Amino acid sequence: MLTKDTLDTLRGATVVDNDGDKIGTLDEIYLDDDTGQPEWAAVRTGLFGTGLSFVPLANAERDDDDLHVPFSKETVKDAPRVDADGQLSQAEEAELYGYYGMSYGDGRSDSGLPEGEDVIAEGSPAPVGHDVSGPTTDNAMTRSEEQLRVGTERHEAARVRLRKYVTTEQVTKTVPVQREHVRVEREPVTDANRDQAMSGPEISEEEHEVVLTEEEPVVEKRTVPKERVRLEKDTVTDEETVSEDVRKERIDVDDPSGRTNNS
């Protein structure tokens, strides 16, 4: 936790943003009037340190001789310019808190509220209590509540790959084949074939040869491209229900007299 004594030793030290880049040098520290704890840092920026930017010390951390603040260099340099002159007015604090996206009640201290700015009617009791309108509030309370904001963020859910590999399967096909067979035919000698039958010697030995043929299956394999496969992404929209607890302030009236008119 940063304390006044801790920051006193850092005056003139380097102020670093949330990316580790140098913003400037620590020039002055502004304290919470109620707690005495550091609330604002005045940082000298620019090439010659002529600029003066205010940055809240909430969530700031010391790292050796550097002071780290949870804002970017550009955010701090572009902060509203205020002429603090040793104090921050209530309006100046409100403007700065709004610029840094912080609620004015998150850490405001009424540090240096100009004298006489809160005017209380003569004879009226001074209001008491702490509220977002100041450590000593006016006659009204501010009721606040948390609101649930739901968004989405994209992250990697899975990885899908195409992988090609080789498998072997047996293919059976039926193909017709032809074979030649010998058939012996006998025919009697007639007047029509007598000349062919008697053209040779009357008695002799002789031999005739017939060549038989047959078909057999022949297998040939060739590679044929069949299709192209790719991965494409489609976006589908579903609905998911999220639940979260939110806090709401309620205001009750404690009036034993029963004379309060709740309008």
HUKA-V503040 format. One record per residue. N is the residue number from 1. RES is the residue in one small letter. PHI is phi in whole degrees, 0 to 359 (NA if undefined). BURIAL is + if it has 16 or more other C-alpha atoms within 10 Angstrom, else -. Layout:
BEGIN
n: <N N>
res: <RES RES>
phi: <PHI PHI>
burial: <BURIAL BURIAL>
END
This chain:
BEGIN
n: <1 2 3 4 5 6 7 8 9 10 11 12 13 14 15 16 17 18 19 20 21 22 23 24 25 26 27 28 29 30 31 32 33 34 35 36 37 38 39 40 41 42 43 44 45 46 47 48 49 50 51 52 53 54 55 56 57 58 59 60 61 62 63 64 65 66 67 68 69 70 71 72 73 74 75 76 77 78 79 80 81 82 83 84 85 86 87 88 89 90 91 92 93 94 95 96 97 98 99 100 101 102 103 104 105 106 107 108 109 110 111 112 113 114 115 116 117 118 119 120 121 122 123 124 125 126 127 128 129 130 131 132 133 134 135 136 137 138 139 140 141 142 143 144 145 146 147 148 149 150 151 152 153 154 155 156 157 158 159 160 161 162 163 164 165 166 167 168 169 170 171 172 173 174 175 176 177 178 179 180 181 182 183 184 185 186 187 188 189 190 191 192 193 194 195 196 197 198 199 200 201 202 203 204 205 206 207 208 209 210 211 212 213 214 215 216 217 218 219 220 221 222 223 224 225 226 227 228 229 230 231 232 233 234 235 236 237 238 239 240 241 242 243 244 245 246 247 248 249 250 251 252 253 254 255 256 257 258 259 260 261 262 263>
res: <m l t k d t l d t l r g a t v v d n d g d k i g t l d e i y l d d d t g q p e w a a v r t g l f g t g l s f v p l a n a e r d d d d l h v p f s k e t v k d a p r v d a d g q l s q a e e a e l y g y y g m s y g d g r s d s g l p e g e d v i a e g s p a p v g h d v s g p t t d n a m t r s e e q l r v g t e r h e a a r v r l r k y v t t e q v t k t v p v q r e h v r v e r e p v t d a n r d q a m s g p e i s e e e h e v v l t e e e p v v e k r t v p k e r v r l e k d t v t d e e t v s e d v r k e r i d v d d p s g r t n n s>
phi: <NA 282 237 300 297 297 284 302 282 259 303 87 281 279 258 243 274 288 257 86 271 288 265 174 241 285 261 207 238 248 258 286 296 279 257 75 270 298 236 229 241 266 246 279 236 93 299 250 68 274 272 229 240 259 224 292 268 299 70 285 224 266 232 57 260 247 244 262 243 275 223 280 299 294 298 293 295 268 297 305 278 234 263 291 51 90 217 247 285 297 293 294 297 299 295 293 300 297 297 277 72 247 294 299 270 294 198 292 233 59 284 80 297 305 297 87 287 269 252 248 301 297 89 273 292 292 293 234 114 241 212 294 274 142 295 243 276 277 277 241 260 258 265 238 210 275 245 268 250 244 228 227 226 264 218 285 259 193 233 245 236 265 229 258 218 250 239 239 227 265 250 246 227 256 234 285 232 248 228 266 240 262 237 271 246 239 227 289 280 233 301 289 246 296 300 293 289 256 282 254 295 290 232 197 256 206 220 240 236 238 272 259 237 210 261 227 296 237 253 226 248 220 271 235 294 251 199 245 237 220 260 237 256 244 255 246 249 245 238 236 259 245 230 208 279 239 262 229 277 238 241 251 258 256 228 301 285 71 260 278 261 275 260>
burial: <- + - - - - + - - + + + + + + + + - - - - + + + + + + + + + + + + - - - + + + + + + + + + - - - - - - + + + + + + - - + - + - - - + + + + + + + + - - + + - + + - - - - - - + + + + - + + + + + + - - - - - - + - - - + + + + + + - - - - - - - - - - - - - - - - - + + + + + - + + - - - - - - - - - - - - - - - - - - - - - - - - - - - - - - - - - - - - - - - - - - - - - - - - - - - - - - - - - - - - - - - - - - - - - - - - - - - - - - - - - - - - - - - - - - - - - - - - - - - - - - - - - - - - - - - - - - - - - - - - - - - - ->
END
